[in-house]
Amino acid sequence: MKIIVAIKQVPERDAPLRIASDAKGIEERELQWAMNEPDAYALEEALQLKEKHGGEVVIVSAGPERVGATIREALAKGADRGIHIVADDLAARDALGVAQLLAAAVKPESPDLVLTGLQSEDLGLGQTGVILAELLNLPHASLILQVEISSADSPQAQIKAKRELEEGWFQSIEMPTPAVLTIQSGGNKLRYATLMGIKRAKTKELRTLDATSLGAAAAPVAVLDKITLPQKKKSTQIIPGAAKEAAATLVEKLKSEARVL
């Protein structure tokens, strides 16, 4: 079984972020970068499936040269090989544009399963995995916590997946392979790269593809207009009158203005 895992490199959680002078992104100088946490859970799910059923785990990631370090981290944890789509303009691409790059790299691999994180920690759109499934013309499911595969050696392998719904509810679904699943954080305990794994990662295949050679349009459909910091606002109103009248006025304001009732 061949499992593709799409990962993204994002700023570390505690990294101080500064808006760039053009208000179109963030200043990248002196930033520390890490693997997107939901993608780390997708990787862990893939590695556990490989340990149970055998096969191959292939990492696909798009971005500038620094992304190679995050792919090597995934290889150190147990992935077999990596594909780096070199794209210096990734920040200018929308979810469709990124998914097009990933789809162009994934399609020739003919995987049995494609896993992505539910969303990225930097943008949090939660769209790329779903769009990728559509571009690959594969069935998909989101908010996946656990995956089981029956008859992994068969071309008609079936997936049984546990989905997280709202208010503590869960759903068990079955679907055929190949398929695309977006993985929710928290389903497994993440592993660390061992010293031996780090050494082995240096010898594993890491192939690079130029984004311009994949034929994916760089012009985004959704255009980022401006990034701004939240505006701090303070507003205090004194409601005059007797307590009963003031209470009635307060309730009305909470309904019509604050819209919390």
N, C-alpha and C positions, 0 to 999 in steps of 0.2 A: 504494500500500500504506500502510495506517494502522497505526502501531506505537505502542502504549501502553507507557510505562515507569513503573512504580511505584517511587518513591524514598522514603526515610525520612531524617529529620534526626536525628542522634545527637550526643552529646558528642564533642568532639575527642579523639583518641587519648590525648594527653598531659595531658588536663584532670584536675586533682585532684578526685576524687569523694568526697563526704561523704554518709553515710546520713542521711535526713531523720529528724526527731524521732519520727515515727509508725512508722518502720522499714518503710514501705510503698514507698519510692522513694529518690531522691537529691535533695540540695539543688540547685536549679537556679540560684540566685543566683550571679552572676559566672561562670557557665559559658560557654564558647565552644562553638558548635555547627557541625557540618559535615555534608556529604552522606555517607551510609553508603557505605563503599568498595565492597562488592559491588554496590550499586545504581549506582555510578559506572561499573562495568564493564558493567552492563546498558545504561546510557545510551550508552556508547561503541559497544557492539555494534549498538544501534538506529541510531545516527548513521552507522555504516559501511554498514549495509544500505540506509539512505536514500540515501547517496551512490552506491551501486551501482545501485539499482533505482528511485529516486525515491520520492515519497510524502510522508508527514507523520509526525512524531514528537511525541507528546503526553505531557506529564508529569502524573502524578497523585500527590498526596501529601496525607497527613492530619496534622493537628496544629494547634497554636495559631498565632497571628499570625506568630511568628518563622519559621515554615516557609516563608513567602513568599520569604525571602532565598535559601533553598536551591533553590527552584523557579526563581528568576531566574538563579541560577548555571547550572542546566541549560539554560535558554533562551539564556544567553550562549555556551554551548558548541555550540549549533546546533539545539536542539529548537525546534519551531514555536509551540507554545502550552502553557499549563499549566492544571491544574485543582487548586485548593486546597480540600480538605475541611476546613473550620474546625472543629476538635474540641479543646476545652480539656481533655477528660477522656481523652485517648488513653492515658495511662499506666495508667488503670484498666481499660482494655479488654484482653482476651486476644487471641491470634492470630486466633481466629474472629471476634471483634468488629471487629478492624481489617480483616480480609478482607471482612467484610460491607459496611463502609463503601466500600472500594475497588471491590467488585463493583457496588454501587449506582451509583457514578459511572462505571464503565467500560462497563457493559452498554449504555446508550443510545448510546455511541460506535460500537458494532459494529466493533471493531478486527479486523484480519487477524492481528495478533500482539501478545501481551502479554508483556513481559519484566519480571522482578524480579531483585533480587540473591538469591543463594542463602540468605543469612541476614543478620541485622542485627548490627552490631558491639557493640551494647549488651546485647541479650538472647541472641542466637545461637540462637534456637529453630529456625529453618529451616522454619517451618510455613506462614507467611502466603501465600507464592506457591502452594503446593500446594493449600491450602484455597480460595484464590481461583479456581483452575482448576476445582475441584469445584463451587463456587457458580455459575460461569459455564457449567458443563456443557461444558467444553472439554478436549481431550486435553492432557497436559502431560508435560514431561521435566525432570529436574533435573541439576545439576552440569554445565551446558553451558559449553564453552569457546569454540566457534566455531559459527556458523550460516551456512548457504548456502541460498538460495531459488531454486528453478527456476520459470520462468514466472510471475514476480511479478505480471504484469498479468492473469493468469488467475484466475478465482474458485476454481480448483482447484489453486492453488499448493502445491507440496510443499516441505517443510523437510528439509534434510539437516544433522544436528547432530553435533558431536563431544562426547562425554561423558567426564568423568574418573571412572575407577573406582579401586579400591584397588591399592596396590603398583605404581604406575606403569602400570597398564593403562588403555586407552581403548576406547570403544565408539562406533561410527558408527551412527546411527539415522535413519530416515526417517519422517515423519509429515505429515499434511495440515494445512492452515490452515482456519480460525483455530485457534490453540493458545496455550498458556501455557508459557514456558520460564523456569526459574530459573538465573541465570548465575553461574558460578564465577569468582572473582577470578583475574587473571593471564592471561586469554586474549588480551588486547590491551594495547597501550600507551595509557594514558589521555592525553587531550588537555587543554590549558589553554584557558581562555576568553581570546580576544583582546580588545584594546581596542575594536575595531569590534564584536565580538560583544557586549560589555558594553553598548555604546551601543544596539545593536539590541534587546537584551533588554528595554529600558525601554519599547519601543513594541509589544512582542508581547503577545498576549492572555493574561491571567491571570484566569481565572474562579473565583469563590469559591462554594462550596456549604456550607450549614450542615448539620452532621452530624445534627441532630435532624430535618431534612426528608427524610433518606434512608431513614428507617424501620428502621435497624439497631439492634438492641437493645444497650443499654449494659451490661446486667448480664452479667458474664463467666461462662463455664462453669468455667474454671480460675481459682481465686482465689489471689492472692499473699498468703501468710500473713505472712512477715517476711523482711527482708533483714538479714543479719549478716555481719560480717567473719570470715574463717577463723580458727578457734581455733588458737593456737600450743600445741603439746604437745611435751614432751620426755620420753623414756622410755629409760632405760638398764638393761639386765639383765646381770648378771655370771653367767656359767655356770661353776659349779665343776667340779672333777674333772680327770682326766687328759685330755690332748689328744684322744685317740681318742674317749673318752666325751663330751667337750664338743662335739666336731665332730658326733657323731651327734645330740646334743640340739639343736644349732643347726640342723641340717638339718630335724629334725622341727618345730621352731618356725617355720622359714621356710615349711614346707608347710602347717601347720595354723593358725598364727596370722597370719603376714604374708601368706600365700597368694601368694608370688612364685615358688614352685617347683611 
